[in-house]
Amino acid sequence: MFALDSRLQQDTLAVGDYPLCRLLLMNEARYPWFILVPRREEVTELFQLDAADQQRLWQETTSLAETLKDTFAADKMNVATLGNVVSQLHMHVIVRRRDDAAWPAPVWGKYSPQPYTAEQIAAIRARLCLVLTDDFRFIEG
């Protein structure tokens, strides 16, 4: 049974589900920063997914990155799987702009998180409702 790492639960807001991945929003309002987590048990590395899931993860990642680039007017998309703090396999998909608070440095570790307001979360969800594919299902909340 899939269980989300406690650190991801603590630091993110659940947005919804693709066929393979749970989509999370990092609760850091300075950057549109999303995380995809394959809903598979005890997977910490890409190579632990079977070939079909590896392909699906890449499809979901690239589709999301393209959608976010257009939706949030990104200058650059940062896409990475690191897992040094949270071992559960997860893919960061981060919208970067030349005028963002950390540019051109990485977004993590530079500042204490600035949580989203309820209004900001509602606005992001509304924007995503217009652009996410038919195979995406929002989590209510």
Order of alpha helices (4+ residues) and beta strands (2+ residues): alpha-beta-beta-beta-alpha-beta-beta-alpha-beta
